[in-house]
Amino acid sequence: MTIVASFEIECLRFVGPDGKPVADLPAFARDRGIVTGLYRWMVLTRAFDTKAIALHRTGRLGTYASSAGQEAVAVGVADAMAPDDVLLPSFREHGAQLVRGVTMKELFLYWGGDGRGSDFAGPRQDFPVCVPVGSHAPHAAGAALAFKLRGEARAAVAIFGDGATSKGDVYEAMNIAGSWALPVVFVVSNNQWAISVPRAAQTAAETLAQKAIAAGFEGLQVDGNDVVAVRQATADALGKARVGGGPTLIEALTYRLGDHTTVDDASRYRDDEEVGRHWKEEPIVRSRSFLIETHGWTREEEEALIGECGAAVGAAADDYLTVAPEDPGAVFDWLYEELPTAYARQRTDMLAGE
């Protein structure tokens, strides 16, 4: 028998659960300003998350997907991107969208059911939130193909959960990305749960990263609670993509600390002991410990940051709550360039109250 192919999957980590470096740090992680900025985005994302859940509980926001425990994935990925790269987020990447320039008011509007929340004032070419699981992966390949055909040094980044890797959309997107060496980075935010289905029940693959091998490109794991590792892995993948090196699949190992959404009850399918173990590894505590250990972060700085983020989130929520509802006819306005007669009649009847 002759071995015709072999592969291995590496896992990248720079900062351990206790906040202490476990490998030589990349240059940016030795820059206090950069690390502080990453930490600020994660704290802001957690504060936004907490407020969004509170708004839902009081009937002022629709069904919402918490990102608690996954902030390092979203923030680390987005911070590594260039302004003219394109982000294609799933429904738990609030932190990435904030880093990219989407405002908290816009995110509140989106989760409140207002289509204007997807009309970003900032990253105009970033895609809106994708709720169908994995269906934005082919869109990422399409955007990357456009960049390649136009000769632009840009890349597309699609973030999705572990469950999405069991969908045909993702396999097809990875296959074409590998075949055409497209400048795209696929990031699997592996939070161990596809709603109520555990990672072990989804696939017999030892890692999700190795699914890239069949598509002909690199796959690697990264500690998804280590924002330094996530940022470095994404920067490396993007740098390769922009110069014609093709796609990369990054499996970021993390954990969903909350319910799948605000209408889920995760206690029905996992126990408190399991969740409690993962709270000890969550990314914000880890990053704070790293800042204290490596960059002399002080209690005064921590208190000031928490106050600043709380005030910013509160102001954004207040702004959101003062926005007048959209004209009900808006539900028809973006379906077609010219509304078909049947839909035009429905629009007229609805506005007339019939």
C-alpha angles and dihedrals in degrees: 000000000000124000106229099178140012136175144179134204120224124205118211124211132157104166123047127216090268092057095251121128114255096184139021106295122237114247096258091056089061090058108092093202094055095046091046089052092053090049092049092054091051093049090047091049091052091049091050090048093052092049093047091054090049091051090051092049090054094048097253099108133042128239107318134196112221119221095197109146095016101074095110092059095052097040096041093050096046094045090057093053125096118236092252095049114100126238121208105189132193119216100282102052099097091135093054091050092050092051089049092055105265107142125235089237089057091050092049089050092051094050088044089061097256114136091208088075089075093053093091117202090203122036097032095179097046113107123246123253112294113216100175105087114258097342092121094062092084089047088056091052089049093051090048091051090054091053091050095048091049093047093239122156092228136115139207121226122201120188120195139152132263091261091061091064087070091059125096091227091067095045091049093048092049092047094054092041090056094043093052097033091236123189096246135125119206113202119195110201094204102198090163096244132082093196098295098345114099122225092249092059095051102063142358090223112120090224134011089223091068090065086081091064093071089053091053103249142093123290125184141168126233132187098256093200091059106080091190092058093045092051093047095047092048093047090052092049093047092048090053093046095051093056096049099270094129134230133331133201115214117192107200111199110217140128136246103234096186137045119296088254136340090275094054129089107207092184087078092068108023134038131240093242092062093048091046091057091056094049086068090062100041117138103239095055089044093051093046090052089049091051091050093045098044108021106029097247109188136215089242091055091048094051092046091050094049090049093048094049093045092052092047093050092046092051092048091050091050090051091049093051092054094055112111114235118264120262104271088233089068089084087074099038101084100040099086138004087236115023113235116242095252093053092042089057091049090051092051093047092048093051089048090053094243 
